[in-house]
């Protein structure tokens, strides 16, 4: 029996036909030019689930041993084995990874992959967006990603639990039934890009505390907040905020925490809730809870109502009905 998928396990249909499995794999990896089981005499089983979130392609796979999965890629992939082992051969070297220990970053070029029975997740990245995310996260350092060579990435970080972050993201994907629209609204694609940058350049997540006390940082924070308040109905990612302000990930987090006592995403959500309440207090404009929830980039009316009640002590429908009642009286 093969392990469960990292996400989408309930939706995936197993197959014992390795030819069909290879054809399905080519949907996620059109650069595959060979796919075969380790032994055609032994039973083969495979299942997979793929999610395309704003051009970030996530593929969860689970199968018996395979050999000669050959790629000729022009992109960047991060392969994360969850159960079992995987071996990659490039022109320069051979790399081996094991479930939970390390991931493999594959740059463009030819490579072969062999895998034991197990499960894994592949994150297929756009190289241009990956470089842009690296520059945004690094802030004033403006580090180059150096994504032109393959290498192993450690999943053992002193700063945070990489496995914990991944599991949370996988659970989130399952929680919305792999819906790419909702996942994009939640910024899941940005989260994966940022995580991959941190794995590739772990040193850029550590900033200097004095950076957030400078006049320049305060000025950029004011400008950023003005923009965000004027664009509360537009989705915005942390990477976008870093690009606009020129602040590193660390400096941005520190500056919001220092100025408002909360993280950037929490501040934006609070501002959106206050703006939504102002609309609900003006029912003559014809707004309703569902429309307002989606207009202010909440993934669902339920999520909007939960945060609204936590901040204002009542459901948005109560605010709306009370205002309408007062207008009638």
Beta strands, then each sheet from edge to edge (+ up, - down):
strand 1: 32-37
strand 2: 46-53
strand 3: 56-63
strand 4: 66-73
strand 5: 76-83
strand 6: 85-89
strand 7: 94-98
strand 8: 102-106
strand 9: 109-115
strand 10: 118-125
strand 11: 151-154
sheet 1: 1+ 4- 9+ 6- 7+
sheet 2: 2+ 3- 10+ 5- 8+ 11-
end
